[in-house]
Amino acid sequence: MSSISRKLPTIARVLLGAIFFVFGLNGFFHFLPQPPVAARATAFAGALAATGYFFPLLKTVEVAAGALLLAGALVPFALTLLAPIIVNIVAFHLFLAPGNYAVVGIVLAAEIYLAVVHRAAFAPLFARRAAPASASVAPPRLEPATRRAA
């Protein structure tokens, strides 16, 4: 295995994490300029903003998932949180605000690549038959801590 192929998951994870962390923070602090967009895109964003809760929730999830990816913690969970957001980003740029295809493509490719890398974590979601947890199985018993001899 080459050096780059061993580093590629880390590169993709950090890149995706940085994108969502920075753009999520931008939703709160507005430090990046917003380019003009088509009227339909403005109407869509305006409708979401009018709810009062959607953008704060969206940007909080983006910041949290981006931070998890940057830290390398709970990566499959972070990818799961970002998946519907990325689907909407792709749809937004395809149908409402054409452009930025390079960045959108990088985000989509990184998400898919990392999902494949972490496919073992997602495998149970695609099981043909789900076996519910049995109610008769007791949770493992925790033994009390033993006292140290003085």
N, C-alpha and C positions, 0 to 999 in steps of 0.2 A: 504494500500500500504506500503510495507516494505521500510526501510531506503535505502537499496541498489538499489531497483528499482526506487526510486526517484532520486538517484544520478547517475544512469547508463547513461542517456543521456549526462550529464556533463562530466563524465569520458570518454565516447566514443568521444565526441567532442574535449576535450582537448588532448586525445591521438592522434586522427587523425590530429588535428591541429599541434601538436608538431612534428609528423613524417614528415609532408609536409613542415613545417617551417624549420626544421633542415636540411632535405635532399635538400630542395630548396636552402638554404644558402650554403650548401656544393657544389652545382653546380657552385657557384661563387668563393668560398674561398678555396675549396679542403682541408678541415681539417679532413675528414674521409678517411681512405685508401680504395682504390678500389680493390676488390678481382679479381683475374683472371677470365675471362669468355670465353666461347666457341667462336670459330672463327666466326660463323654466328652472334653471338651477337655483337662481335667487329665490324664486317662489317656493321651491321645495325646501331650501334651507330656512327660509322665513317661516314656513309652516312648522318645521321642527322646533325652531327657536320659540315660536309662540306657545308651545306646550309648557314652557317654563322649566321642565325637568329633563328633557331629552338630551340637550347638549352637555349639561353638567354631568349627567350619568355616563354618556358616551365618552367624554374626555377623561373622566375618572377611571373608567375601565381601560382606556387606552394607556393612561399613565401607569396604572397598576400592572397591566400585562406587559408593557414595555419594560418596567422595572424588573419584573420577574425574569423576563428573557435576558436582560442585561446581567442579572445576578446568576443566571443559570439555574434558577430554582423553579420547581413546578412547571417545567417547560411544556409538557403536554396540556396542562391546565391553561396556561397562558395562550397556547395555540388554539385551544377550544374557545376561549373568550374572544379571540381576535377573528376567528373564522367568519361569523356573520357580519362583522364590521368590514372585513376585506371583501366579501361578496357585494356588499352595498357600495363600497368604494369603486369596485370594478364596474358595477351597473351604473353608478352615478357618472363615471367618466365615459362610459359607452353611450349612454342615452341622454344625459342632461348637460354635461360639460366636457365635450370631446377635448382631448389633449392630455398632457402629462402621462402618455402611455408608457414611457420608459420607467418612471417611478412606480406607476401602478403595476407594470409587468414585474419589476424587481420585487415588490411587496408580495404579489401573488405567487411568484416563483419561490421566494424564500419560505412562505407559508406552506406550500405544497411539499417542497423539499424537506423541511423540518418535520412535517407530518409523516413523510415516508421514513425519515431517519428514526422517528419515535413510534413507528407503526405498532410495535409490541404493546405500547400503552393504549392504543386505540383498537386493538384486535377484538377485545370483548364486545365492543359496540357493534361489530359485524358478525357476531355469532348467530348461526341459523336459529338456534333455540336458546333463549335466555332461561337460565335456571335461577328462580328467585331464591333469596336467602331463606333457609329453613327457619321457621320460628322455634322449632324444637331444639335447635343447636344453641347451646348456651355460649355466651362470649367467654373468651379465655379468662381464667381466674388470676388475678394479680396477687402474688404472695406479698405479705407484709415485709417491710424491710427488717432485716435482722439487726440486732444491736451489736455493736462492736465491743469486744471485750476490752476493758480498760487496762 
